[in-house]
Structure formats: C-alpha cells, structure tokens
Amino acid sequence: MGDVLKGKVAVVSGSGQGIGRSIAITLAGEGAKVVTNNRKPGSTGFVHLKPEHYEALTQEQKDWVNKLTKEYNGDAETTAKTIKERGGEATPFFGDISDFETAGKLIQTAVDTYRKIDILVNVAGAFGFSNIWEMPRELWDHVVPIKPGGYFNTIRHAAPHMMEQKWGRIINCTSLSWIGDSLNHAEYAAANAGVVGLTRAAASELYEYGITCNAFSPFARTRASFELIAYNMAVMGADSRSSLEMTPHPDGIGPMIVFLASDQTAHISGSCFNISGTSVGLYSKPETVASISEPEGGQWTVEEIMKRAPGMFEGYEIQVVKRMR
C-alpha cells in the first residue's frame, strides 16, 4: 500500500469493471477510501453489442466474445471486495448517475460513510453503433445523459463539499472520439466533446476554491474494446482481434489519475490528457490556425467573403475521415 492519497476520500463512477475498476483499485492502493459505483448489481449480457450483430457472427467468433464477456464481468461490489482484500477501504453504491437525485446519493454516501469527499473520478459511460442518418433517438438518449449529463450531476453535488473544505480533485473520462473522427459514433463524439467542455468550464469556476478539474482520454483494453471488434466483424467483416492483444491493460491508467488527484497538482486544471499504459500526452487547446480580417466598410458582406475567404484555405486538407465501403 502506498500513501500518496492517504486520508483522502474518492468516488469513482463507473468502477464496476474495466478502466473505472482499475482506477478505483489504484486510488485505494495509494491510501484513498473509495466509494465504487455502477448502475446495478451483476454484469451479464452485452453492454453495447446488439443481438442482431451477435447472431451475425460465426460460432467461433461467438465463442471468442462469450469468453471475453465472462472475463470482464464485475460490478461495484466486486471492485470494493477486491480493494478490501488488498487491505484498503471501500463502499459500493449502485445507481445511475444520469439521474440527478441518484448522483446526489452517490456523493452523499461518501460524506456519510467517510465524512467528506476529496476526489471525484467520473468514468461511467455508454455508447452504441449507428451511422447518423439511421441512429434512433433512443441511442442518443442512452448515451448523452451519462456523458456529460451524469458528470454534471456528480460535480454539482460534490462541488459544495469541496468548496467548503477548500480542496478537491475532479477528473473526468473522455475519449479520443471527442475530436469527431470515429465512424458510427456521432452520439459518443458529442458526449465526449461535452465532457471536455464541461471540464474546462468547471475548472474555471472552481479553481479559486482549491479545486482542480481535468479530463483524460484513456487507451486500454476494456469490454467496449472487444465488443467494437465484434461489431466490425458482424457488420463489415473486418477481423481485428489480434489488435486486442496489443492494447494496453487498464491498470496502466490509474497511476496518472493518482497524480492528478494528489496534492502535487494544485496548479494543473482545465487540461485534457491522453493516457495509455506506456505513454501520457497533453492535448493542446483549440486554436485559430488561419484568419482574414479588416473587411471594407467595417463588416463582412457576402460579396467580400466570397472573394477573400478562399485564401484562408490554401493548403487546407479536408478534416473528415473517409468512410470505408
């Protein structure tokens, strides 16, 4: 057991399995008391893969999916149990943070059980598979209420406690998808872009109270990883199972989260990092890369824009991913 976070209390939403589970265990391993969380007890069936996609797989592919599904089962209770077995302190809480009142109860569990909350790590999330012109509203409404909606809920309830004690660390999980390059994931791209915006806004408002807020985009092997591979096998016939073995284990994410949650990072806020088991990177802020100005007459006219705007795009490459057919 380490002591980087000794005496701290952490809440980790979405810590039943995968990246969230690994983060919760790592925080506890450095001395934090942890409230673990996922929506409901047990974890069976598929998280993202639809039945019709599963049925389109060969039997050999189904066996591969079934094996990994069994390996990646877990919930808040099993994560808390692992923490306790390793000498740490943990309390499980089941509930969906997309519900405002439930998110409040999650935070209150930390306060009631351990008398405070110092660290909030939001990892909960969901996604599905659909191109944008066929996406059902139900898919959008399944994803966006969690990210960024649920993250707002937990921050809203945790912030007053952190403000009172003049110390807090809020760390939100986003995804490379926030850039918008992922095909068949418009809902997920929007959700994760929202997380980055929410993180920066919260950082600006809370910094004067000794509270930092940062985001991280993880690259690690999770349940979503193999379900995405299964989807691609079913829909596009693309078998990329070998890539899963080259994907870093989620245990490599936790150490950077410990760093961001520590006393050492009081000056780091409003940032977004990419993290894998072998590297950590800092994203740049969006910036203006080309511009035109000083229109005649003091403001733009259609005629002048049509004349001058093309010059702004010299050397410009289209900023979209070409769809594979």
N, C-alpha and C positions, 0 to 999 in steps of 0.2 A: 504493500500500500504506500502510495506517495502522499505528499501533504501540500501540493500546490493550491488545492482548493479546500484545505482543512477549515472546518467551521462554516462553510458555505452551504446554502440550500438551493437545489436546482430542480426545475420542472422541465421535462423533455417530452413534448407532444410527439406522437407517432413513434414511440420507442418500443413497440412490441416485437419488432424484428428488423433485420437489415441495418441500414445506416443509423437510424434512431436508437436501436438496441445497442449497437457498438458504442455510440456516443455516451449513452446513459451509463454503461458499464465503465467506460474510461473515466468519466467525471467522478464516479463513485470510487474508482481506483486511486484517485488523487485527493480523496477525503471528503468529497461533497456528499451530502444527504440528498437522495434523489426521489422525486415523485415520477414514476413511469406512467405512460398513458398510451392507450389505443382505444378504438371505438367500442369494442365488445370482447368478452372472453372468447378464447379459442380462435383458431385461424384455419379454416378449411376452404376448399374450393379455390377458384381463381380470383385474383384481385382485379385484373384488367382484361384478361383474355375472355372473349365471348364464346359461348358453347358452339356456335357455328364454325368458329375458327378452329377450335379444338377438334371438332369432328372432321375437319378437312385434312388433318394430319394423318400420316401413316401410323401404323401400330408402333413401329419402332420409335417414331418421334413422340407419340403419346407416352410411351414408357419413359422416355427421357424427361418429359415435362412432369410426369407423375412423381418421378424420383426426386426431382429438384423441389417440387411443391412440398413434399413431405419434409425435406431437409430444412426448408425455410419457414416452417410453421413456428408460431410464437405469439405471445401477447404480453401485456403489461405485467401480468402475474409471473410469467416465466422469466422475464427480464429482471424483475425485482428479486425473484428467488435466486437467480444467478449472482446478483450483487450481494445478497446476504450470505450465500455460500462462500463468497470470496472475502468475507469479513466486513462488508460495507453495510450501510443503512439505506433502505428503500421502501417506498409505499406505492402500491399500484392504484391507478384510478382509471376506470373505464368510462368513456364518454366521448362524444363527437364535438370537437372544438368549433365546428361550423355553427353550432348553437350557442348564442351569446351567454345564456344562463349556465349552460354546461361548462363553458370555458371558465366562467367565474368560479364554479365549484372546483374545477381543477386547481386553479391558483389558490383558492381558499383551503384546499386540502393541505398544501404545503404550509400555509400560515398556521392552520390549526394543529398540524402534526409536529412541525419543526419550528414554529413561532415566527417564521419570516420566509421571504423568497428573495434570493440574491441573483439567481441566474435563470433565464428563460431561453430554452433552445427549442425552436419550432421546426419539426421535421415532418409532421403529418402532411399527407398529400394524396392525390389520386389523379389518374389520367385514363384515357381510353384511346381508341384508334378510329379515326374517321377523317376523310377529306372534308374540307369546309363546306362544299356545296351539298353534301349529304348528311352532315352532322345533325343529329337530333338535339333539340333543345335540352333534353334530359341529360345528355352528356355534359354540355356546358354547365348546367345547373348542379351536376355532381362534382365537378372539379373546382370551379371558381369560388364557391362558398367556403372551401377549405383553405385554398391559397388564392388570394391573400386574405379572404374573409375571416377564416379561423385564426389566422395570425394576428389580425387586428383585434379580434376578441380577446385573445390571451394577453396581448400587450396592454390593451385597455384596462384589464383587471389587475395586471401585475404592476403597471407603472406607478399608481398611487403609493403602493407599499415601498417600492424602490425610491421614489421621490422623498418619502418621509425619512428613510434611513440614509439618504444622500449617496447611494451606491447601488449599482445594478449593471447587469450584462444581459443584453438581448441579442440572440444570434438566430438568424432565420435561414432556412434552407431554400435556395432557389435552384435553378437548373440552367445549363447551357442553352436550353430551349428558350430562355427569355430573350435571346437575340432574334428568334423567329425563324431559324434555319431548318427546323425539324419538320419533315413532311407528315401529314396526317395527325398533327398535334396542335392545331390552332388554339384549342382551349387551354392546353398546357403551356403554350408560349405566352398567352395572355396572362395566365395565372402567375407565372414566374416573373414576368416583367412587372406585374403588380407587386410582387414581393420585394423586388429591388427598389421600386419607387416608395413603397411603404417603409422600408428600412431606412432610406435616406431621409424621409420626412420625419420619422421618429427620432433619428439621430440628431437632427437639427433642433427639435423641440426639447429633447431630454438631456442634452449634453450638459447644460448648466446645473443639472441636479446630480451630476456624478454618474450618469447612466450612459453607457455606450450601446450602440446598435449597429451590428454588421450582418452581412449576408455571406453565404458560401454556396458555391456550386460544386457538388461532390461528383467524383467519378469512381464508382466502386461496384462490385458485383452484388446485386440485390435480386429480390423476387421479380421486380419490374424488368430487370435485365433479361432474364430467360423468357419471360412472357412476351417481351418485344421480339425476341428471336423467333419464338413460336408463331407469333402473328405474321412475321415476314415469311416464314416457311409456308404458312397456310395461304396467305394472300398473294405473295409474289414468287413463291417457290425458291426463295433465297435462303440457303442454309449457312448460317454464320455461327454455328455452335462452337467452333474452335476458338472464336474470339472471346468467349466467356472465360476460358482458362487464362487468358492474358489480361483480364480485367482485375484490377487490384481488389484485395479483400477490404470490406468496410471498416475493419479495425484500424486501417491506416488513416481514417478521417478524424478520429477522436482527439489525437494529440494537438492538432491545430485548434480545435474547439476549446480544449483546456487552456491553451494560450490566450485565446480571445476572451475567455471567461475569468482570467486571472487579474490580480492587482496590477500586473505589469503593463496592461494595455489600456490604461485610462485615457491615453491620448489617441487611440485608434477608434474612430467611429465614422459611420456613413460609408464604409468601404465594402467592396464585394470581392471575394476571393474564389479561386478555383482550387480544389483540393483533391488529391488522389493519394494513394499510399506511397508514392515516390516523388511527388512534387507539390509545391504550393505556389500559386500565382496571384497577382493583384490586378484586377481589371482596371482599365482606365475609365475615366468619366467620359460620357458622350461629349464630343467637341465639334465645333464648326470647322470643316475642312476646306470649304470654298464659299465665297460670297460675292455679291455685287451690291453696289450702293450708289448713293447720290443720284437719284433719278431727277430728270429735268422737271421743274415745276414743283419739286418738294415731295411728290408721292408718285407711286407707280401708276402707269396706265397700261392697258392691255397691249397697246402697240409697242411701247418701250420694253416691256417684259419679253414679248415675243422676239424682239430684236436682240436683247442683251443676255437673256437667260441661257441660251445655248452655250455661250462662252464659259459658263460656270461648270460645265460638264466635260471639258476637254480631258481626255484620259480616263474618263469615268467608266467603270465596269458595272454591269447590272448587278444589283445587290440581292439576288434571289438564288435559291437552289433550284437547278433544273430538275424537273420531275422525271424519274425513270419510267420508261414504258416497257 
